[in-house]
Amino acid sequence: MYVFLPSTVPALARALEEGSVPVGPAFTADPGPGADEEEADYDAMYAAAEESLALLAADPGAPRRRVVLAANLPDRAVEPAGGAGPGVLRVRLRGPVPYKRLASAHVDDERAADDIAEAAADPASGAAEHRELMWFAVQELRYLVGDERT
């Protein structure tokens, strides 16, 4: 199962240091019959990005960049936790996500910081709606957090 995990830059740094992403909110695509699976994945990723805004609001010192980690997990590693919009399912993780299960990261460009700050302060503002997340390979994650030692 492909899941999307909301995060922040400091939380990502801790996950890289500890070797796993702690249990937290997660989203997966749940396309209905005849629905476009790619579009459902996109919607699930942006549901996680919305949740990342809440994490940013709770951590005023974090860089104003939404972070969404994508992971491939066995079905037994998650349990349904309810709908999160059309084609999107909120899931509960049964345990931490090991680093080796991460597939990629999706992160705002640094130039989006003002819009993301506004959206974190007021999610109804729509300030982040026009911002697309950039894709990063797992091997690039250490550069996102400024740790070039590994």
VOPAGU-2260 file (C-alpha; in pm, 1 decimal, decimal comma):
REM VOPAGU-2260
SITE   aa  ch    i         X         Y         Z
SITE  MET   A    0       0,0       0,0       0,0
SITE  TYR   A    1     131,7     342,1     -95,3
SITE  VAL   A    2      80,4     592,6     188,7
SITE  PHE   A    3     151,3     962,5     228,7
SITE  LEU   A    4     284,6    1086,6     562,1
SITE  PRO   A    5     266,5    1455,9     654,8
SITE  SER   A    6     582,8    1595,7     807,9
SITE  THR   A    7     799,7    1903,5     853,3
SITE  VAL   A    8    1168,4    1966,1     788,1
SITE  PRO   A    9    1265,4    1922,5    1160,0
SITE  ALA   A   10    1052,6    1607,0    1188,2
SITE  LEU   A   11    1217,7    1471,1     874,4
SITE  ALA   A   12    1561,1    1541,5    1025,1
SITE  ARG   A   13    1463,8    1344,3    1339,1
SITE  ALA   A   14    1329,0    1057,3    1128,0
SITE  LEU   A   15    1652,9    1038,5     930,0
SITE  GLU   A   16    1854,9    1040,5    1252,7
SITE  GLU   A   17    1638,8     770,5    1414,4
SITE  GLY   A   18    1597,3     560,1    1099,6
SITE  SER   A   19    1217,4     565,7    1099,3
SITE  VAL   A   20     914,8     792,6    1076,8
SITE  PRO   A   21     711,2     782,3    1399,0
SITE  VAL   A   22     346,1     685,6    1404,8
SITE  GLY   A   23     127,6     972,2    1295,8
SITE  PRO   A   24    -144,9    1061,6    1048,2
SITE  ALA   A   25    -128,6     904,5     704,0
SITE  PHE   A   26    -333,5     901,8     384,9
SITE  THR   A   27    -376,2     664,8      93,7
SITE  ALA   A   28    -563,7     668,2    -232,5
SITE  ASP   A   29    -901,0     497,2    -233,2
SITE  PRO   A   30   -1027,6     541,6    -587,3
SITE  GLY   A   31   -1377,1     424,7    -653,4
SITE  PRO   A   32   -1470,3     199,8    -944,4
SITE  GLY   A   33   -1363,9     357,8   -1270,8
SITE  ALA   A   34   -1175,7     638,3   -1096,2
SITE  ASP   A   35    -827,2     747,1   -1197,2
SITE  GLU   A   36    -575,1     594,1    -953,8
SITE  GLU   A   37    -307,4     855,1   -1032,3
SITE  GLU   A   38    -551,2    1133,9    -954,9
SITE  ALA   A   39    -647,6     963,7    -628,2
SITE  ASP   A   40    -276,5     938,8    -533,9
SITE  TYR   A   41    -238,9    1310,1    -607,8
SITE  ASP   A   42    -539,5    1389,4    -387,7
SITE  ALA   A   43    -402,4    1171,1    -105,6
SITE  MET   A   44     -64,9    1346,1    -127,9
SITE  TYR   A   45    -232,7    1686,7     -99,7
SITE  ALA   A   46    -447,3    1567,2     192,7
SITE  ALA   A   47    -116,4    1489,1     366,1
SITE  ALA   A   48      12,9    1833,6     262,2
SITE  GLU   A   49    -290,5    1991,9     432,8
SITE  GLU   A   50    -207,9    1795,5     746,1
SITE  SER   A   51     151,2    1919,2     717,3
SITE  LEU   A   52      14,4    2273,8     750,3
SITE  ALA   A   53    -130,0    2178,2    1090,5
SITE  LEU   A   54     210,0    2041,0    1193,1
SITE  LEU   A   55     371,4    2368,2    1083,9
SITE  ALA   A   56     117,2    2568,7    1283,4
SITE  ALA   A   57     214,6    2366,8    1592,3
SITE  ASP   A   58     589,0    2426,5    1531,4
SITE  PRO   A   59     646,2    2797,6    1465,5
SITE  GLY   A   60    1023,7    2745,0    1443,7
SITE  ALA   A   61    1001,3    2498,8    1155,4
SITE  PRO   A   62    1085,2    2620,7     805,6
SITE  ARG   A   63     763,4    2710,0     626,2
SITE  ARG   A   64     770,4    2417,8     383,7
SITE  ARG   A   65     513,3    2140,1     367,7
SITE  VAL   A   66     677,0    1797,2     369,1
SITE  VAL   A   67     499,0    1481,3     255,8
SITE  LEU   A   68     679,1    1147,4     270,7
SITE  ALA   A   69     561,4     865,0      47,3
SITE  ALA   A   70     611,2     508,5     166,9
SITE  ASN   A   71     538,9     159,4      40,7
SITE  LEU   A   72     394,0     -41,7     326,9
SITE  PRO   A   73     239,3    -385,9     352,4
SITE  ASP   A   74    -137,6    -371,2     396,4
SITE  ARG   A   75    -102,8    -515,0     747,1
SITE  ALA   A   76      98,4    -205,7     854,7
SITE  VAL   A   77    -204,6      24,1     833,3
SITE  GLU   A   78    -569,0      22,3     927,2
SITE  PRO   A   79    -849,4     237,0     784,6
SITE  ALA   A   80    -937,8     544,7     989,7
SITE  GLY   A   81   -1212,2     701,3     777,1
SITE  GLY   A   82   -1258,8     899,8     462,5
SITE  ALA   A   83   -1067,1    1220,1     402,7
SITE  GLY   A   84   -1238,5    1333,7      85,8
SITE  PRO   A   85   -1330,2    1179,7    -248,4
SITE  GLY   A   86   -1085,1     904,2    -335,7
SITE  VAL   A   87    -878,4     956,8     -19,5
SITE  LEU   A   88    -866,4     741,6     292,1
SITE  ARG   A   89    -711,7     840,5     623,5
SITE  VAL   A   90    -521,2     545,8     772,6
SITE  ARG   A   91    -357,3     468,3    1107,2
SITE  LEU   A   92      -7,8     328,7    1111,3
SITE  ARG   A   93      40,0      21,9    1329,5
SITE  GLY   A   94     399,6     121,7    1399,9
SITE  PRO   A   95     685,1     346,9    1289,0
SITE  VAL   A   96     773,5     349,1     918,8
SITE  PRO   A   97    1130,2     223,9     863,2
SITE  TYR   A   98    1351,2     443,9     645,5
SITE  LYS   A   99    1387,4     160,7     393,6
SITE  ARG   A  100    1009,9     181,7     326,4
SITE  LEU   A  101    1027,1     545,8     214,3
SITE  ALA   A  102     986,8     590,0    -160,3
SITE  SER   A  103    1016,1     967,7    -200,8
SITE  ALA   A  104     942,7    1306,0     -49,0
SITE  HIS   A  105     732,6    1592,9    -178,3
SITE  VAL   A  106     833,2    1934,7     -46,5
SITE  ASP   A  107     754,8    2299,5    -110,8
SITE  ASP   A  108    1015,9    2514,0    -278,0
SITE  GLU   A  109    1180,6    2754,9     -33,8
SITE  ARG   A  110    1033,7    3044,0    -235,9
SITE  ALA   A  111     685,2    2932,9    -125,0
SITE  ALA   A  112     763,3    3013,7     241,0
SITE  ASP   A  113     543,2    3325,1     263,8
SITE  ASP   A  114     241,8    3147,8     114,7
SITE  ILE   A  115     295,5    2842,3     332,7
SITE  ALA   A  116     332,1    3059,9     643,4
SITE  GLU   A  117       2,1    3228,2     560,1
SITE  ALA   A  118    -168,4    2891,7     498,1
SITE  ALA   A  119     -32,3    2747,0     823,9
SITE  ALA   A  120    -165,0    3047,2    1016,0
SITE  ASP   A  121    -500,5    3037,3     834,6
SITE  PRO   A  122    -575,0    2711,7     648,7
SITE  ALA   A  123    -890,5    2864,8     499,2
SITE  SER   A  124    -683,1    3136,7     327,5
SITE  GLY   A  125    -609,1    2918,6      25,8
SITE  ALA   A  126    -258,3    3068,0      14,9
SITE  ALA   A  127     -94,7    2731,7     -58,1
SITE  GLU   A  128    -345,4    2612,3    -318,5
SITE  HIS   A  129    -142,2    2729,4    -617,7
SITE  ARG   A  130     181,7    2581,6    -481,3
SITE  GLU   A  131     294,2    2246,5    -621,8
SITE  LEU   A  132     515,7    2016,7    -418,7
SITE  MET   A  133     853,7    1920,4    -563,6
SITE  TRP   A  134     959,9    1554,7    -582,1
SITE  PHE   A  135    1277,1    1431,7    -407,4
SITE  ALA   A  136    1436,1    1087,1    -412,0
SITE  VAL   A  137    1503,4     924,2     -75,6
SITE  GLN   A  138    1877,8     969,2    -134,4
SITE  GLU   A  139    1825,1    1347,1    -144,3
SITE  LEU   A  140    1645,1    1376,5     189,2
SITE  ARG   A  141    1958,9    1449,8     389,8
SITE  TYR   A  142    2017,6    1759,5     173,7
SITE  LEU   A  143    1667,2    1883,9     249,5
SITE  VAL   A  144    1746,1    1890,1     619,7
SITE  GLY   A  145    2095,3    2033,2     571,9
SITE  ASP   A  146    2280,5    1718,8     682,3
SITE  GLU   A  147    2542,3    1638,1     424,8
SITE  ARG   A  148    2743,9    1407,5     654,9
SITE  THR   A  149    2560,0    1085,7     560,0
